[in-house]
Amino acid sequence: MTDPNLDALRAQARAKIDMGMLPATMPSGVIGDYVIEDTRCRLCGQFIKMREFRYVVRAHSKVMGDQLYNLHFLCHAAWQLEASVITRDPPLQNNSAPIFAGPQPLPEVNSSFLVQTPLTMMTPWSQQLLAKARELVTLGQHQFAVVLAHAACEWTTEEAINNLMRQSAPILDDAIQSLLGHTISLGDHKVRMVYGALTKDYPWHSPGGAPWWKDWDTTRELRNDVAHKRRRVTLEEANRAMSSADAYIKHLASAVLNALK
């Protein structure tokens, strides 16, 4: 995907939703996998190249009817945000909050978010997704904030494992991608197995694990309930998701940097 920009992708998503070329409703099914043959993204129009991660969404649109939609990772996030605007899911804590809609300037990432973080291992897209998630919290859109925060974690995890594999065992890259299957977060035991072997870092171990792990794992379950059961999210839960996602991203960035030294 060439030079992606989340705001530009949101504008494309909104235009295609308005034209009936992308669904305006939440999907009836979603899977994620690694592409084995180049396939075109239904949002940006560029190819999702072999070995890149994609989402396959089953949903209904006005023009296309019931379809499977192939989407890049970031294109899926952009479409979800615009679909949330269309469906008008009401905020829980602040009913007067404006709906998060349309392309807006990217908020500055607070300096405390970046302090002591190896920026070379923490991609701008992880930062952008988490910054957008925080903005959604301030607007009362707690459900979508939680989903987007965990999308930032998944993006970080995929980047981390790709960087580690390129240096440590490039010949095994395809086999590892196949092993990981449909998930790219440390919530999955297969991902933990690969990540731990490559970094010697085990934040999930108890006792002695990372202090943020329990909160992050709890908010991961919350994210699944939001995505699959449309569970409501309180302000406290949303803030906990932001904090644990921040800690997750910083921890992985540092662990990968240490492993690559």
KEZAVEX-479544 format. One record per residue (C-alpha): residue number from 0; residue in one letter; x, y, z. Coordinates in pm, whole numbers. Layout:
N
  seke  gutor      c1      c2      c3
   NUM      A       X       Y       Z
...
//
This chain:
261
  seke  gutor      c1      c2      c3
     0      M       0       0       0
     1      T     158     330    -111
     2      D     187     617     140
     3      P    -137     552     332
     4      N    -303     838     521
     5      L    -584     761     761
     6      D    -777    1083     699
     7      A    -754    1041     320
     8      L    -871     682     352
     9      R   -1166     793     563
    10      A   -1266    1040     294
    11      Q   -1253     763      33
    12      A   -1452     532     259
    13      R   -1723     793     313
    14      A   -1750     860     -63
    15      K   -1780     490    -145
    16      I   -2035     436     132
    17      D   -2241     728      -4
    18      M   -2223     576    -356
    19      G   -2329     236    -222
    20      M   -1999      72    -315
    21      L   -1907      -5      46
    22      P   -2148    -113     321
    23      A   -2282     143     567
    24      T   -2368    -120     827
    25      M   -2152    -332    1049
    26      P   -2050    -664     890
    27      S   -2218    -998     943
    28      G   -1874   -1160     948
    29      V   -1506   -1064     949
    30      I   -1190   -1272     914
    31      G    -825   -1172     889
    32      D    -556   -1360     704
    33      Y    -238   -1326     503
    34      V    -280   -1293     128
    35      I    -139   -1580     -80
    36      E    -217   -1411    -412
    37      D    -236   -1038    -489
    38      T    -594    -913    -450
    39      R    -737    -562    -487
    40      C    -855    -362    -185
    41      R   -1218    -253    -221
    42      L   -1148      81     -52
    43      C    -823     226    -187
    44      G    -812      23    -511
    45      Q    -449     -78    -461
    46      F    -338    -440    -446
    47      I    -305    -619    -116
    48      K      17    -796    -200
    49      M     114   -1152    -128
    50      R     204   -1204     240
    51      E      37    -878     348
    52      F    -238    -893     610
    53      R    -595    -822     501
    54      Y    -947    -824     642
    55      V   -1226    -999     455
    56      V   -1561    -845     548
    57      R   -1900    -998     469
    58      A   -2162    -722     454
    59      H   -2443    -567     248
    60      S   -2417    -244      47
    61      K   -2684     -58    -152
    62      V   -2528    -118    -493
    63      M   -2320    -433    -450
    64      G   -2562    -629    -231
    65      D   -2419    -909     -12
    66      Q   -2049    -925     -83
    67      L   -1710   -1018      52
    68      Y   -1491    -707      75
    69      N   -1112    -739      81
    70      L    -952    -452     274
    71      H    -603    -350     380
    72      F    -550    -331     756
    73      L    -570      51     761
    74      C    -848      62     500
    75      H   -1054    -161     729
    76      A    -994      81    1020
    77      A   -1093     379     802
    78      W   -1410     205     680
    79      Q   -1506     108    1037
    80      L   -1476     469    1150
    81      E   -1695     599     868
    82      A   -1948     319     912
    83      S   -1971     416    1281
    84      V   -2068     767    1174
    85      I   -2340     638     941
    86      T   -2489     402    1201
    87      R   -2487     683    1461
    88      D   -2407     464    1761
    89      P   -2491     698    2052
    90      P   -2220     797    2300
    91      L   -2272     655    2648
    92      Q   -2119     914    2877
    93      N   -2177    1238    2689
    94      N   -2489    1257    2478
    95      S   -2404    1610    2364
    96      A   -2068    1505    2217
    97      P   -2037    1565    1843
    98      I   -2033    1260    1617
    99      F   -1680    1184    1493
   100      A   -1726    1245    1122
   101      G   -1538    1341     810
   102      P   -1167    1395     753
   103      Q   -1020    1605    1032
   104      P    -663    1719    1108
   105      L    -464    1452    1286
   106      P    -431    1552    1652
   107      E     -79    1597    1780
   108      V      55    1296    1966
   109      N     122    1402    2322
   110      S     492    1410    2406
   111      S     432    1187    2709
   112      F     315     919    2468
   113      L     653     923    2292
   114      V     887     962    2587
   115      Q    1153     690    2607
   116      T     996     509    2314
   117      P    1220     386    2029
   118      L    1040     564    1747
   119      T    1209     361    1477
   120      M    1020      55    1597
   121      M     689     233    1657
   122      T     530     308    1322
   123      P     343     633    1250
   124      W      32     425    1182
   125      S      28     280    1532
   126      Q      63     631    1669
   127      Q    -208     766    1438
   128      L    -453     490    1522
   129      L    -403     533    1897
   130      A    -426     912    1869
   131      K    -755     873    1682
   132      A    -878     628    1946
   133      R    -806     883    2219
   134      E    -992    1148    2025
   135      L   -1291     915    1997
   136      V   -1290     877    2377
   137      T   -1315    1255    2419
   138      L   -1610    1254    2177
   139      G   -1791     982    2371
   140      Q   -1747     714    2102
   141      H   -1613     458    2346
   142      Q   -1692     141    2151
   143      F   -1503     244    1841
   144      A   -1219     387    2050
   145      V   -1159      43    2203
   146      V   -1166    -127    1861
   147      L    -923     126    1714
   148      A    -684     104    2011
   149      H    -657    -270    1962
   150      A    -610    -222    1589
   151      A    -305     -12    1683
   152      C    -178    -300    1898
   153      E    -230    -549    1616
   154      W     -48    -326    1369
   155      T     244    -293    1615
   156      T     257    -671    1666
   157      E     266    -743    1295
   158      E     541    -484    1242
   159      A     738    -628    1534
   160      I     726    -987    1413
   161      N     802    -887    1054
   162      N    1110    -690    1167
   163      L    1228    -975    1387
   164      M    1178   -1237    1116
   165      R    1360   -1033     853
   166      Q    1671   -1029    1071
   167      S    1651   -1359    1257
   168      A    1506   -1614    1016
   169      P    1398   -1472     677
   170      I    1388   -1819     521
   171      L    1111   -1917     766
   172      D     900   -1607     707
   173      D     633   -1778     495
   174      A     605   -2071     735
   175      I     565   -1839    1034
   176      Q     300   -1631     857
   177      S     106   -1952     789
   178      L     145   -2062    1151
   179      L       8   -1735    1287
   180      G    -312   -1768    1085
   181      H    -590   -1515    1145
   182      T    -455   -1317    1439
   183      I    -170   -1076    1499
   184      S    -178    -990    1868
   185      L     -17   -1137    2177
   186      G    -365   -1244    2283
   187      D    -310   -1555    2068
   188      H     -85   -1830    2205
   189      K      75   -1898    1864
   190      V     176   -1534    1829
   191      R     310   -1538    2186
   192      M     514   -1849    2107
   193      V     677   -1686    1803
   194      Y     726   -1347    1970
   195      G     877   -1503    2284
   196      A    1116   -1719    2083
   197      L    1237   -1417    1884
   198      T    1267   -1165    2170
   199      K    1304   -1370    2491
   200      D    1038   -1133    2625
   201      Y     733   -1280    2804
   202      P     511   -1000    2937
   203      W     221   -1243    2990
   204      H     405   -1455    3250
   205      S     266   -1442    3601
   206      P     425   -1370    3840
   207      G     697   -1150    3697
   208      G     516   -1038    3384
   209      A     450    -686    3265
   210      P     226    -484    3502
   211      W       3    -373    3212
   212      W     -67    -723    3080
   213      K    -377    -804    3287
   214      D    -549    -476    3198
   215      W    -458    -518    2830
   216      D    -590    -876    2820
   217      T    -914    -763    2985
   218      T    -963    -486    2729
   219      R    -886    -735    2450
   220      E   -1186    -938    2564
   221      L   -1384    -615    2580
   222      R   -1285    -537    2220
   223      N   -1408    -882    2112
   224      D   -1740    -824    2286
   225      V   -1776    -485    2115
   226      A   -1695    -630    1772
   227      H   -1911    -940    1797
   228      K   -2182    -855    2050
   229      R   -2196    -472    2016
   230      R   -2130    -443    2390
   231      R   -2151     -93    2540
   232      V   -1832      57    2687
   233      T   -1803     294    2982
   234      L   -1566     589    2995
   235      E   -1356     412    3259
   236      E   -1325     102    3038
   237      A   -1233     312    2734
   238      N    -961     498    2926
   239      R    -823     169    3054
   240      A    -808      42    2696
   241      M    -614     353    2587
   242      S    -362     320    2872
   243      S    -304     -51    2822
   244      A    -271     -13    2444
   245      D     -14     263    2500
   246      A     181      36    2736
   247      Y     156    -258    2493
   248      I     295     -57    2200
   249      K     580      93    2403
   250      H     673    -245    2550
   251      L     686    -421    2212
   252      A     884    -136    2060
   253      S    1148    -159    2332
   254      A    1158    -541    2329
   255      V    1206    -558    1953
   256      L    1475    -289    1960
   257      N    1663    -486    2227
   258      A    1627    -810    2032
   259      L    1766    -654    1716
   260      K    2078    -511    1884
//
